[in-house]
Amino acid sequence: MDYIIAFLIGGAICAVVQILLDKTKMLPGRVMVLLVCTGSVLGALHIYKPFLKFAGAGASVPLLGFGNVLWEGMKKAIDAEGFLGLFKGGFTACAVGVSAALIFSYLVSWIFDSKMRK
């Protein structure tokens, strides 16, 4: 049942994003920033953790989850180090995921011959 709930919640998030892209003049970059900021705000309001517990990977994988990870990292660093934690907490929390994305995309670029679209 957990897989079905994750699929439905993740699919609903993706459907909302697709509707935003199709029905508004918002560019993809703005929608992505909106998702990250929404995840951070929901984390700050203590709404995201119960949602994450219910939806599992359906809530943690999309960009909403990335925003929540940034918020959690900043909150933890601010509690431990004060004001300076505001600047380094988000980087510390997301460093592994961002590094993995960069490394694997670089490795894939070696394996596949990509061409620019015209």
Backbone as a printed PyTorch tensor [residue, N CA C, xyz], in Angstrom:
tensor([[[  0.8250,  -1.2010,   0.0000],
         [  0.0000,   0.0000,   0.0000],
         [  0.8660,   1.2600,   0.0000]],

        [[  2.0580,   1.1600,   0.6420],
         [  2.9490,   2.3220,   0.6840],
         [  3.3640,   2.7630,  -0.7170]],

        [[  3.5890,   1.7910,  -1.5950],
         [  3.9900,   2.1140,  -2.9650],
         [  2.8730,   2.8320,  -3.7130]],

        [[  1.6610,   2.3990,  -3.4920],
         [  0.5190,   3.0190,  -4.1790],
         [  0.3290,   4.4540,  -3.7020]],

        [[  0.4170,   4.6670,  -2.3890],
         [  0.2720,   6.0230,  -1.8520],
         [  1.3880,   6.9210,  -2.3710]],

        [[  2.6220,   6.4250,  -2.3730],
         [  3.7450,   7.2210,  -2.8860],
         [  3.5400,   7.5520,  -4.3560]],

        [[  3.0820,   6.5880,  -5.1270],
         [  2.8370,   6.8130,  -6.5510],
         [  1.7490,   7.8580,  -6.7590]],

        [[  0.6580,   7.7480,  -6.0020],
         [ -0.4600,   8.6890,  -6.1700],
         [ -0.0750,  10.1100,  -5.7360]],

        [[  0.6040,  10.2450,  -4.6080],
         [  0.9970,  11.5710,  -4.1260],
         [  2.0420,  12.1810,  -5.0570]],

        [[  3.0680,  11.4150,  -5.4140],
         [  4.0820,  11.9250,  -6.3450],
         [  3.4850,  12.2760,  -7.6890]],

        [[  2.5600,  11.4520,  -8.1710],
         [  1.8790,  11.7480,  -9.4300],
         [  1.0160,  12.9870,  -9.3470]],

        [[  0.3630,  13.1900,  -8.2080],
         [ -0.4560,  14.3920,  -8.0350],
         [  0.4140,  15.6520,  -8.0350]],

        [[  1.5700,  15.5780,  -7.3800],
         [  2.4930,  16.7150,  -7.3740],
         [  2.9560,  17.0120,  -8.8000]],

        [[  3.3220,  15.9780,  -9.5300],
         [  3.7640,  16.1620, -10.9180],
         [  2.6350,  16.6870, -11.7940]],

        [[  1.4060,  16.2340, -11.5570],
         [  0.2670,  16.7150, -12.3360],
         [  0.0150,  18.1970, -12.0820]],

        [[  0.1200,  18.6160, -10.8240],
         [ -0.0550,  20.0410, -10.5080],
         [  1.0140,  20.8750, -11.1990]],

        [[  2.2410,  20.3870, -11.1890],
         [  3.3310,  21.1040, -11.8560],
         [  3.0680,  21.1820, -13.3510]],

        [[  2.6130,  20.0870, -13.9510],
         [  2.3340,  20.1010, -15.3890],
         [  1.2060,  21.0580, -15.7250]],

        [[  0.1950,  21.1080, -14.8810],
         [ -0.9010,  22.0610, -15.0930],
         [ -0.3810,  23.4930, -15.0080]],

        [[  0.4820,  23.7680, -14.0200],
         [  1.0760,  25.1080, -13.9170],
         [  1.8580,  25.4630, -15.1770]],

        [[  2.6010,  24.5210, -15.7030],
         [  3.3860,  24.7870, -16.9070],
         [  2.5010,  24.9850, -18.1310]],

        [[  1.4320,  24.2190, -18.2260],
         [  0.5700,  24.2860, -19.4080],
         [ -0.4050,  25.4580, -19.3840]],

        [[ -0.9280,  25.7890, -18.2330],
         [ -2.0050,  26.7710, -18.1470],
         [ -1.5590,  28.1710, -17.7470]],

        [[ -0.3440,  28.3250, -17.3210],
         [  0.1620,  29.6600, -16.9670],
         [  1.3590,  29.9720, -17.8480]],

        [[  1.8640,  31.1560, -17.7290],
         [  3.0450,  31.5450, -18.4890],
         [  4.3140,  31.4050, -17.6540]],

        [[  4.2150,  30.6170, -16.5800],
         [  5.3850,  30.4100, -15.7270],
         [  6.4040,  29.5360, -16.4450]],

        [[  7.6490,  29.9300, -16.3790],
         [  8.7260,  29.1550, -16.9680],
         [  9.1070,  28.0110, -16.0280]],

        [[  9.6870,  26.9330, -16.5580],
         [ 10.0350,  25.7890, -15.7110],
         [ 10.9250,  26.1420, -14.5230]],

        [[ 11.8620,  27.0540, -14.7170],
         [ 12.7330,  27.4520, -13.6110],
         [ 11.9580,  28.0810, -12.4680]],

        [[ 10.9780,  28.8850, -12.8030],
         [ 10.1630,  29.5220, -11.7530],
         [  9.3090,  28.5040, -11.0150]],

        [[  8.8010,  27.5360, -11.7400],
         [  7.9960,  26.4940, -11.0990],
         [  8.8760,  25.6720, -10.1590]],

        [[ 10.1000,  25.3840, -10.5820],
         [ 11.0170,  24.6310,  -9.7190],
         [ 11.3470,  25.4110,  -8.4550]],

        [[ 11.5930,  26.7030,  -8.5900],
         [ 11.8620,  27.5380,  -7.4150],
         [ 10.6290,  27.5910,  -6.5170]],

        [[  9.4570,  27.6690,  -7.1160],
         [  8.2190,  27.6680,  -6.3430],
         [  8.0810,  26.3730,  -5.5320]],

        [[  8.4240,  25.2420,  -6.1270],
         [  8.3470,  23.9700,  -5.4110],
         [  9.3380,  23.9090,  -4.2520]],

        [[ 10.5680,  24.3410,  -4.4810],
         [ 11.5720,  24.3160,  -3.4100],
         [ 11.1500,  25.2400,  -2.2730]],

        [[ 10.6940,  26.4330,  -2.6100],
         [ 10.2600,  27.3760,  -1.5660],
         [  9.0270,  26.8600,  -0.8270]],

        [[  8.1170,  26.2200,  -1.5390],
         [  6.9290,  25.6520,  -0.8930],
         [  7.3270,  24.5490,   0.0840]],

        [[  8.2660,  23.7070,  -0.3180],
         [  8.7510,  22.6670,   0.5950],
         [  9.3920,  23.2460,   1.8380]],

        [[ 10.1400,  24.3370,   1.6780],
         [ 10.7650,  24.9920,   2.8310],
         [  9.7200,  25.6070,   3.7580]],

        [[  8.7380,  26.2650,   3.1750],
         [  7.6970,  26.8900,   3.9890],
         [  6.8680,  25.8340,   4.7110]],

        [[  6.5200,  24.7550,   4.0150],
         [  5.7580,  23.6860,   4.6710],
         [  6.5660,  23.0420,   5.7950]],

        [[  7.8810,  22.9390,   5.6070],
         [  8.7340,  22.4340,   6.6780],
         [  8.7680,  23.3750,   7.8670]],

        [[  8.8550,  24.6690,   7.5940],
         [  8.8830,  25.6630,   8.6680],
         [  7.5710,  25.6980,   9.4490]],

        [[  6.4760,  25.4140,   8.7660],
         [  5.1640,  25.4040,   9.4240],
         [  4.8400,  24.0540,  10.0740]],

        [[  5.8000,  23.1140,  10.0420],
         [  5.6440,  21.7760,  10.6220],
         [  4.5130,  20.9880,   9.9660]],

        [[  4.2650,  21.2600,   8.6940],
         [  3.2510,  20.5280,   7.9380],
         [  3.8970,  19.4190,   7.1170]],

        [[  5.1480,  19.6160,   6.7060],
         [  5.7670,  18.6930,   5.7660],
         [  6.0880,  17.3310,   6.3840]],

        [[  6.5160,  17.2820,   7.6470],
         [  6.8680,  15.9930,   8.2650],
         [  5.6880,  15.0240,   8.3120]],

        [[  4.4940,  15.4490,   8.7660],
         [  3.3660,  14.5060,   8.7260],
         [  3.0000,  14.1040,   7.2930]],

        [[  3.1080,  15.0560,   6.3560],
         [  2.8500,  14.7580,   4.9490],
         [  3.8630,  13.7420,   4.4320]],

        [[  5.1290,  13.9150,   4.8000],
         [  6.1900,  13.0000,   4.3930],
         [  5.9830,  11.6120,   4.9920]],

        [[  5.5460,  11.5720,   6.2300],
         [  5.3000,  10.2790,   6.8800],
         [  4.1710,   9.5350,   6.1730]],

        [[  3.1670,  10.2510,   5.7140],
         [  2.0440,   9.6420,   5.0100],
         [  2.4300,   9.2390,   3.5850]],

        [[  3.0840,  10.1390,   2.8540],
         [  3.3160,   9.9310,   1.4210],
         [  4.6200,   9.2180,   1.0960]],

        [[  5.5520,   9.1670,   2.0060],
         [  6.8250,   8.4860,   1.7540],
         [  7.6010,   9.1080,   0.6070]],

        [[  8.0790,   8.2550,  -0.2970],
         [  8.8990,   8.7280,  -1.4190],
         [  8.1140,   9.6310,  -2.3610]],

        [[  6.8060,   9.5430,  -2.3520],
         [  5.9920,  10.4310,  -3.1870],
         [  6.1300,  11.8810,  -2.7940]],

        [[  6.5480,  12.1300,  -1.5520],
         [  6.7470,  13.5020,  -1.0850],
         [  8.2170,  13.8610,  -0.9560]],

        [[  9.0830,  12.8710,  -0.7890],
         [ 10.4960,  13.1930,  -0.5720],
         [ 11.2830,  13.3320,  -1.8700]],

        [[ 10.8420,  12.6820,  -2.9270],
         [ 11.5950,  12.7170,  -4.1780],
         [ 11.3930,  14.0060,  -4.9670]],

        [[ 10.1810,  14.5550,  -5.1050],
         [ 10.0380,  15.7930,  -5.8810],
         [ 10.7640,  16.9730,  -5.2230]],

        [[ 10.7780,  18.0850,  -5.8940],
         [ 11.4900,  19.2590,  -5.4000],
         [ 10.9300,  19.7930,  -4.0880]],

        [[  9.7100,  19.4500,  -3.7500],
         [  9.1980,  19.8130,  -2.4290],
         [ 10.0850,  19.2100,  -1.3450]],

        [[ 10.5010,  17.9870,  -1.5480],
         [ 11.3790,  17.3180,  -0.5890],
         [ 12.7340,  17.9900,  -0.4870]],

        [[ 13.2590,  18.4740,  -1.6130],
         [ 14.5330,  19.1780,  -1.5900],
         [ 14.4280,  20.4620,  -0.7700]],

        [[ 13.3340,  21.1790,  -0.9250],
         [ 13.1250,  22.3900,  -0.1230],
         [ 13.0490,  22.0750,   1.3560]],

        [[ 12.3950,  20.9710,   1.6870],
         [ 12.3060,  20.5740,   3.0910],
         [ 13.6740,  20.1780,   3.6360]],

        [[ 14.4940,  19.4870,   2.8280],
         [ 15.8500,  19.1250,   3.2620],
         [ 16.6610,  20.3900,   3.5420]],

        [[ 16.5430,  21.3800,   2.6760],
         [ 17.2530,  22.6430,   2.9080],
         [ 16.8010,  23.2880,   4.2180]],

        [[ 15.4990,  23.3030,   4.4500],
         [ 14.9750,  23.9050,   5.6760],
         [ 15.4690,  23.1570,   6.9100]],

        [[ 15.3820,  21.8340,   6.8890],
         [ 15.8200,  21.0420,   8.0380],
         [ 17.3060,  21.2640,   8.3280]],

        [[ 18.1210,  21.3150,   7.2760],
         [ 19.5510,  21.5660,   7.4570],
         [ 19.8220,  22.9400,   8.0390]],

        [[ 19.1030,  23.9390,   7.5520],
         [ 19.2860,  25.2960,   8.0710],
         [ 18.8380,  25.3810,   9.5280]],

        [[ 17.7060,  24.7580,   9.8410],
         [ 17.1990,  24.8010,  11.2160],
         [ 18.1880,  24.1490,  12.1810]],

        [[ 18.7320,  22.9940,  11.7890],
         [ 19.6810,  22.2750,  12.6420],
         [ 20.9630,  23.0980,  12.8270]],

        [[ 21.4610,  23.7020,  11.7470],
         [ 22.6990,  24.4840,  11.8290],
         [ 22.4970,  25.7760,  12.6140]],

        [[ 21.3460,  26.3910,  12.4960],
         [ 21.0690,  27.6060,  13.2630],
         [ 20.9990,  27.2840,  14.7470]],

        [[ 20.3640,  26.1620,  15.0870],
         [ 20.2930,  25.7610,  16.4930],
         [ 21.6810,  25.4690,  17.0610]],

        [[ 22.5710,  24.9020,  16.2330],
         [ 23.9000,  24.5250,  16.7160],
         [ 24.8980,  25.6860,  16.6810]],

        [[ 24.8280,  26.5250,  15.6520],
         [ 25.8670,  27.5230,  15.4450],
         [ 25.3790,  28.9630,  15.4180]],

        [[ 24.1030,  29.1680,  15.5630],
         [ 23.5800,  30.5240,  15.5570],
         [ 23.4100,  31.0700,  14.1490]],

        [[ 23.6220,  32.3520,  14.0070],
         [ 23.3580,  33.0530,  12.7550],
         [ 24.1460,  32.4930,  11.5780]],

        [[ 25.3840,  32.0800,  11.7840],
         [ 26.1950,  31.5490,  10.6850],
         [ 25.6220,  30.2470,  10.1270]],

        [[ 24.8720,  29.5180,  10.9230],
         [ 24.2300,  28.2980,  10.4490],
         [ 23.2250,  28.5550,   9.3450]],

        [[ 22.7010,  29.7760,   9.3090],
         [ 21.7760,  30.1680,   8.2570],
         [ 22.4200,  30.0270,   6.8880]],

        [[ 23.6990,  30.2830,   6.7980],
         [ 24.3890,  30.2760,   5.5160],
         [ 24.9600,  28.9150,   5.1440]],

        [[ 25.2720,  28.0770,   6.1140],
         [ 25.9030,  26.8090,   5.7650],
         [ 25.0220,  25.5850,   5.9660]],

        [[ 23.9310,  25.7120,   6.6650],
         [ 23.0860,  24.5580,   6.9640],
         [ 22.4710,  23.9070,   5.7450]],

        [[ 21.9570,  24.7000,   4.8200],
         [ 21.3480,  24.1450,   3.6160],
         [ 22.3580,  23.4350,   2.7410]],

        [[ 23.5580,  23.9990,   2.6380],
         [ 24.6060,  23.3710,   1.8250],
         [ 25.0370,  22.0370,   2.4230]],

        [[ 25.1670,  21.9970,   3.7300],
         [ 25.5710,  20.7640,   4.4000],
         [ 24.5130,  19.6830,   4.2270]],

        [[ 23.2530,  20.0550,   4.3400],
         [ 22.1690,  19.0760,   4.2790],
         [ 22.0030,  18.4710,   2.8930]],

        [[ 22.2390,  19.2440,   1.8630],
         [ 21.9790,  18.7400,   0.5070],
         [ 23.2500,  18.3770,  -0.2500]],

        [[ 24.3980,  18.4300,   0.4070],
         [ 25.6690,  18.2240,  -0.2900],
         [ 25.7700,  16.8500,  -0.9390]],

        [[ 25.3350,  15.8090,  -0.2650],
         [ 25.4640,  14.4590,  -0.8080],
         [ 24.6040,  14.3000,  -2.0600]],

        [[ 23.3700,  14.7570,  -2.0050],
         [ 22.4740,  14.6170,  -3.1550],
         [ 22.9450,  15.4100,  -4.3590]],

        [[ 23.3670,  16.6360,  -4.1250],
         [ 23.8430,  17.4730,  -5.2320],
         [ 25.1330,  16.9120,  -5.8070]],

        [[ 26.0370,  16.4730,  -4.9490],
         [ 27.2950,  15.8870,  -5.4240],
         [ 27.0400,  14.6270,  -6.2350]],

        [[ 26.1420,  13.7770,  -5.7770],
         [ 25.8200,  12.5540,  -6.5220],
         [ 25.2350,  12.8900,  -7.8910]],

        [[ 24.3480,  13.8790,  -7.9410],
         [ 23.7650,  14.2770,  -9.2250],
         [ 24.8320,  14.7730, -10.1900]],

        [[ 25.7580,  15.5690,  -9.6980],
         [ 26.8280,  16.0820, -10.5540],
         [ 27.7550,  14.9680, -11.0310]],

        [[ 28.1510,  14.0940, -10.1260],
         [ 29.0830,  13.0180, -10.4820],
         [ 28.4440,  12.0460, -11.4740]],

        [[ 27.2140,  11.6130, -11.2000],
         [ 26.5760,  10.6520, -12.0930],
         [ 26.2440,  11.2660, -13.4500]],

        [[ 25.8530,  12.5260, -13.4790],
         [ 25.5880,  13.1490, -14.7810],
         [ 26.8660,  13.2910, -15.5870]],

        [[ 27.9770,  13.5510, -14.9250],
         [ 29.2660,  13.6210, -15.6170],
         [ 29.6620,  12.2560, -16.1700]],

        [[ 29.4730,  11.2010, -15.3660],
         [ 29.7840,   9.8490, -15.8350],
         [ 28.8970,   9.4410, -17.0150]],

        [[ 27.6330,   9.7730, -16.9600],
         [ 26.7120,   9.4510, -18.0530],
         [ 27.1030,  10.2050, -19.3180]],

        [[ 27.5990,  11.4240, -19.1670],
         [ 28.0300,  12.1850, -20.3520],
         [ 29.2210,  11.5230, -21.0340]],

        [[ 30.0060,  10.7670, -20.3160],
         [ 31.1130,  10.0170, -20.9250],
         [ 30.5970,   8.8020, -21.6850]],

        [[ 29.5470,   8.1810, -21.1670],
         [ 29.0330,   6.9490, -21.7530],
         [ 28.2220,   7.2260, -23.0190]],

        [[ 27.3740,   8.2370, -22.9770],
         [ 26.4830,   8.5280, -24.0950],
         [ 26.9760,   9.7480, -24.8530]],

        [[ 26.7680,   9.7260, -26.1550],
         [ 27.1760,  10.8310, -27.0080],
         [ 25.9830,  11.7650, -27.1880]],

        [[ 25.9470,  12.8370, -26.4440],
         [ 24.8180,  13.7470, -26.5270],
         [ 25.0190,  14.7550, -27.6570]],

        [[ 23.9370,  15.1540, -28.2630],
         [ 23.9550,  16.1340, -29.3460],
         [ 23.0550,  17.2930, -28.9670]],

        [[ 23.4400,  18.4790, -29.3390],
         [ 22.6050,  19.6500, -29.1040],
         [ 21.4380,  19.6410, -30.0880]],

        [[ 20.2640,  19.9750, -29.5980],
         [ 19.0920,  20.0690, -30.4770],
         [ 19.0790,  21.4200, -31.1460]],

        [[ 18.5900,  21.4350, -32.3670],
         [ 18.5260,  22.7190, -33.0920],
         [ 17.1120,  23.1840, -33.2120]]])
